[in-house]
Amino acid sequence: MAAHLKKRVYEEFSKVVQQPQEEIATKKLRLTKPSKSAALHIDLCKATSPADALQYLLQFARKPVEAESVEGVVRILLEHYYKENDPSVRLKIASLLGLLSKTAGFSPDCIMDDAINILQNEKSHQVLAQLLDTLLAIGTKLPENQAVQMRLVDVACKHLTDTSHGVRNKCLQLLGNLGSLEKSVTKDAEGLAARDVQKIIGDYFSDQDPRVRTAAIKAMLQLHERGLKLHQTIYNQACKLLSDDYEQVRSAAVQLIWVVSQLYPESIVPIPSSNEEIRLVDDAFGKICHMVSDGSWVVRVQAAKLLRKRTAHERAKELYSSGEFSSGRKWGDDAPKEEVDTGAVNLIESGACGAFVHGLEDEMYEVRIAAVEALCMLAQSSPSFAEKCLDFLVDMFNDEIEEVRLQSIHTMRKISNNITLREDQLDTVLAVLEDSSRDIREALHELLCCTNVSTKEGIHLALVELLKNLAKYPTDRDSIWKCLKFLGSRHPTLVLPLVPELLSTHPFFDTAEPDMDDPAYIAVLVLIFNAAKTCPTMPALFSDHTFRHYAYLRDSLSHLVPALRLPGRKLVSSAVSPNITPQEDPSQQFLQQSLERVYSLQHLDPQGAQELLEFTIRDLQRLGELQSELAGVADFSAAYLRCQLLLIKALQEKLWNVAAPLYLRQSDLASAAAKQIMEETYKMEFMYSGVENKQVVIIHHMRLQAKALQLIVTARTTRGVDPLFGMCEKFLQEVDFFQRCFIADLPHMQDSFVDKLLDLMPRLMTSKPAEVVKILQTMLRQSTFLHLPLPEQIHKASATIIEPAGESDNPLRFTSGLVVALDVDATLEHVQDPQSTVKVQVLYPDGQAQMIHPKPADFRNPGPGRHRLITQVYLSHTAWTEPCQVEVRLLLAYNSNARIPKFSWIEGGEVSPQVETSIEGTIPFSKPVKVYIMPKPARR
Amino acid sequence: MPEIRVTPLGAGQDVGRSCILVSIAGKNVMLDCGMHMGFSDDVSPPDGRLTCAASSSHFHLDHCGALPYFSEMVGYDGPIYMTHPTQAICPILLEDYRKIAVDKKGEANFFTSQMIKDCMKKVVAVHLHQTVQVDDELEIKAYYAGHVLGAAMFQIKVGSESVVYTGDYNMTPDRHLGAAWIDKCRPNLLITESTYATTIRDSKRCRERDFLKKVHETVERGGKVLIPVFALGRAQELCILLETFWERMNLKVPIYFSTGLTEKANHYYKLFITWTNQKIRKTFVQRNMFEFKHIKAFDRAFCCPWAPSPSTSGGHVVFATPGMLHAGQSLQIFRKWAGNEKNMVIMPGYCVQGTVGHKILSGQRKLEMEGRQVLEVKMQVEYMSFSAHADAKGIMQLVGQAEPESVLLVHGEAKKMEFLKQKIEQEFRVDCYMPANGETVVLPTSPSIPGGISLGLLKREMAQGLLPEAKRPRLLHGTLIMKDSNFRLVSSEQALKELGLAEHQLRFTCRVHLHDTRKEQETAMRVYSHLKSILKDHCVQHLPDGSVTVESILIQAAAPSEDPATKVLLVSWTYQDEELGSYLTSLLKKGLPQAPS
């Protein structure tokens, strides 16, 4: 079926379809391309000078070439190549050959002979290098063809002795990419013995040109990537390259050493200058550590990055052996103890000494970040290492560059499950709470959320510091409360002894009731209540007003204050208890059942179908509300069913029963339905993350139906034929486009609208609009309902605006005509690529709307699938007499072309007919927030 | 035998007053020209007649303090090389030094302001990595050294012989400067400082953190922090450290810096941002880090005993000179604040014995001041080492980076040097020296002599064989022409032509006796077939006149009349074919194989 369809597509590509009637010339649907090769040939013949020819070739290269004309073009190019004396033109031709052989659907083996042929007679090194590049392109295009590969490898070996580094580079690249994987390949008829590619490449490790040395190492790495097992002998060769004069060589060599050390971890290598032997992996580790103090920062970054890939725990210890050396910290430390150091010096030789200490103190922040990341990786795999590296990480909190500080805080958070902070460490961590950067503080709050504290003093210290932070930066309120919530629930027993002090209760005297609106007091209460949840003895320590405050907070800040089992009080909240362990199965089953029910839709009468859809949609919506983890799936399916429902309803309208065009005006429902379906499909396509191609097809199909509906409605309600022509043509183009984009999925869509439509396509193309409409109408009614396969993971994008809160009664006053900055703080969930899609909209009372694109830097990414937008929106307006509210909301911008697979030949080519189908739009996806503003007239 | 001679006049097995004399390929270079902080004896640099150039690694007085003396009073008249920041800051320090020496201590026979100016006129400023041609043969190149603004390492090179002098350097970056860096220049000798020859330092970060924490805690309590510093170098680092911390933490407590040279010097710090570290270089567009927001100039009136403190209530931080609390402002402030246990003094560096700084660091709590006053020290005393010298690992690292043939240690204590020397010899297997002052180290070198080769000859050789392989030496025939101390390798024909000489053929002839009863022709035939079978690679021919040629070697068989049973083979070859010819004779001497019957 697929093949059949494909054939059909290509047929139609090259066909000139013309309406038999000559009345309307504009209705032609031209889908042809002029012959490329002919034009090129003419151009090249016209060229009088090499510069001219080059110009023509450059122009030619800008346009795409279809698979079927590649061969012709190649012949023309080759012909010209032989005649050409100017190397620059030959170079361009050679590069074009490479580009062309990459064309999808073209098999380049036919041009290989020619390419090798011209290679042999070529004198210019640059052209040679380019030709080898072309051969590489050909070779990679034919990965299965052993003979071709052997032949290319042979060619590469022959040119390895070239004097130009460029040619040798390319040869090595070719060997790396095509060198035979197994030596046991049966010797081909040509007698090309399978060569030992590794040996050949290895010889060039000592080439005189550093660029060639680098290329050789890279080729070796390439072999490894392709699955060839590297010989162990390479290790020694690579080690020598570690002391190369050139940084790119060293950088590549470090990588190679790492690769080999992973291949032969247990081999034994001798330690030079002693009789001992160590495992290869340890030796390599020492060497990589040593490279962390290389002279070039490029190498240092590379080495630090590789360190993180280590998994061995036991070696972590030696990294910090440098601790034994430490001196110079205290006065008079270095004077008497020199001799003690003697024994430790052999660590310098092994190179591992303080590799991280070095990396963390490096001059370049790139190296420092790499080192922090490496620490993170190692610490995650080894708790004992995590303990050890804590001090170092904590030190990084004081780095001069904020990025590094932030990174180390994040790292700390990631490993904090493994560790318990000592008091002095906690102290240094908490000191950073006063940082003026909001990002740092919030990262730190997140860190504290999941930190284990060992003593009650620690908890107290943390609370005090957090309150200090709160006093200094009141905007951190929410973040601090959340932090205390976790701190409390993690350490109930440590909080318990602190309660009297924190609530300042007194055994004999009643103390004054604290102010309920004080954020600091709320913070303390959040800590205590969360601790009390798992500590039943705690409420006994509360005083009366504490209980009152509890009730108040439980209502107003229910996300921060858990339900407590309080003595002598009825626990109203227990009924709602939110944390029932989510039992997936029943709800999942329910979802499945409801969706399966819909499958029978086809066999129901319209009325029944409508009812079934309506209550299924209702069920799904309710399910989505109850089960947050299924919300994405449920909403997604509900939206699809809603589309179907709308379609059915629209087709049920009386309108259709009326004979022929009456041009009635009462088709509002149908056209509204079409419009709504379109909107829903855009939402389905762009508001959910995790939508796969399977779903996109169905969504596009639904949209196509909506468009058909729109067309029919228009035909029914408008007088005159002229506007219909345009619409028809556009619709047919869209069908064509749909077919091309989703050709692979068409077989799954039997009996659907589009399937039938495509069968009738030739007829439609030649029909008059009225007929087209008629055909469409019948097809729309006959087509079957397509099931929407559910993706594995689907989440609906959502946004919550935290700031502005919209509760203020005091208007924001500013002079009209000038601007006022409004801080916007919002969290985004499951938004892909928010930097380019999320916009802020401001709606003024006079209906004026303003769209603001936040800067990419305004988005932070605190966790997977979550983003945070902190930005400033500038408002301005002419004077008002009264303060009024403006609405601020977040929009999700989309571009309908974004998801569609691109064809190589469309890229940058002529204006494709599909351009008009790309629709850009926005979907509001947050609740609007009202802000009270008051532009005052300027005083003169 | 060419050699490099090094004589430290100062800094040999001791810290301070660096002055090293190097003579390399007949050129004498003086590296640094310093004075000692603790002593005031006359510096004794050599007289000027020997020296071709003097270079100064950085502006610290122990590296450049005696320059005016040397150039103006001794009479050196050659160029002096410095980096731009050193050139800018050096005169300020010299002037200050002069003032103290002359005005305060009343020294006579000291250089004058005019002399400083005259001396600075002789300075040639160099950029980093710029190769400066001192004369036709001697060249100088500067590398970044960290340590203080403008500090540089100098490479001195004559032909293929070179010496690198590090001056003072720092391999760990700090808050305002980067780390020292050198390429793999493989000098014959690396002269490195070794102040911290035995120390391997721990992370600088925790020291910084402790420092900041202590300062922060004290000022939060309302205490006052005194940080005695030297005007330049560490002071700037600490300023940046505190400034950024204040900025980050949004602190409002004032920081004061005692005025004087610092303001002028800070000016240069602002200008020479290319010499600073990555962070400052990258952010200076938004804000130059040396434009301090929180650090204000200190009013002299504050330190008068009777004047109120700048803000009597709250805490504050004061940087004051000098660094060892031996005189001046810092001591005055110290006396004022010492009585209050809320206050704190932080000593950020080394203190010489006998100074107040040394005393309080050693734990003395009662100080006897002049006039028999006894000062009780109640304030907290902290030591924070922020020294900017490379530690042992840093020194090793630099040696590893530069890959020298030998190492010479200066600017360190003898005992510690001994230890490091041993380590360097162990690890890098290079010679390591540590001469005392006045002691000369002689280092034989084997400089490579560059020679030219004519392109024609090279191409001809290339055409003969495959590419030259790095692993295998290749033999090449040519004529070496030495003319005007130039060496050129040319083909012999060209050499003859150039020299106007006729070619002389030089032929060797050799007789080989063979026991062979057959006729000459047959013998020749046998020789031919024998050689043909052995020398497969060579062209062996049998000429019609009965002789055999192998390439250009002629072999003739003759029968001596006296003994018909032996044949004499005449082998004759030209000088050029010596190798093949001697091989052939030895081959023939072994005799021919038995003829097949």
Contacts between the chains, C-beta under 8 A, distances in Angstrom:
chain1	res1	chain2	res2	distance
A	161	B	466	6.4
A	161	B	467	5.4
A	163	B	467	7.2
A	206	B	470	5.4
A	206	B	471	7.2
A	207	B	470	7.8
A	208	B	470	6.3
A	245	B	184	5.1
A	293	B	397	5.5
A	295	B	181	6.1
A	295	B	182	7.3
A	295	B	183	7.0
A	295	B	184	7.6
A	295	B	401	4.7
A	322	B	200	6.8
A	322	B	202	7.2
A	323	B	202	6.9
A	325	B	199	7.9
A	325	B	200	3.7
A	325	B	201	7.7
A	325	B	202	7.2
A	326	B	200	7.5
A	326	B	201	7.0
A	326	B	202	3.4
A	327	B	199	5.4
A	327	B	200	7.3
A	327	B	201	7.1
A	327	B	202	7.6
A	328	B	196	7.3
A	328	B	199	5.2
A	328	B	201	5.0
A	328	B	202	7.5
A	328	B	385	5.0
A	328	B	387	7.5
A	328	B	391	7.5
A	329	B	202	6.2
A	329	B	206	8.0
A	329	B	207	6.3
A	329	B	385	6.9
A	330	B	383	6.8
A	331	B	347	7.7
A	331	B	361	5.1
A	331	B	383	3.7
A	331	B	385	7.8
A	332	B	361	7.6
A	332	B	362	7.7
A	334	B	196	7.3
A	334	B	198	6.8
A	334	B	199	4.8
A	338	B	198	4.1
A	338	B	415	7.3
A	338	B	416	6.2
A	338	B	419	6.1
A	339	B	419	7.9
A	341	B	198	5.8
A	341	B	200	7.1
A	341	B	392	7.8
A	341	B	419	7.7
A	342	B	419	7.4
A	344	B	200	7.9
A	345	B	423	5.7
A	348	B	393	6.3
A	348	B	396	6.0
A	348	B	423	7.7
A	348	B	427	6.8
A	349	B	427	6.1
A	353	B	393	7.3
A	354	B	393	7.7
A	357	B	202	7.5
A	357	B	203	5.4
A	360	B	203	7.0
A	360	B	205	7.2
A	361	B	172	5.5
A	361	B	173	7.0
A	361	B	203	6.3
A	361	B	204	6.0
A	361	B	205	6.8
A	362	B	173	7.2
A	362	B	179	8.0
A	363	B	173	3.9
A	363	B	178	4.7
A	363	B	179	4.8
A	363	B	277	6.2
A	363	B	278	6.0
A	364	B	278	5.8
A	365	B	278	6.4
A	365	B	279	7.4
A	391	B	206	7.1
A	392	B	203	6.8
A	392	B	205	7.9
A	394	B	209	8.0
A	395	B	203	5.9
A	395	B	205	3.6
A	395	B	206	5.3
A	395	B	209	6.1
A	396	B	205	7.0
A	398	B	205	6.2
A	398	B	208	6.3
A	398	B	209	5.3
A	398	B	212	7.0
A	399	B	205	7.8
A	400	B	175	6.4
A	400	B	244	6.2
A	400	B	279	5.0
A	401	B	279	5.8
A	428	B	209	6.3
A	428	B	213	7.4
A	431	B	213	6.6
A	431	B	216	7.5
A	434	B	248	7.8
A	434	B	249	4.4
A	434	B	250	6.7
A	435	B	248	5.2
A	435	B	249	6.6
A	436	B	247	6.9
A	436	B	248	5.6
A	436	B	249	6.9
A	436	B	250	4.7
A	437	B	248	7.3
A	472	B	250	6.9
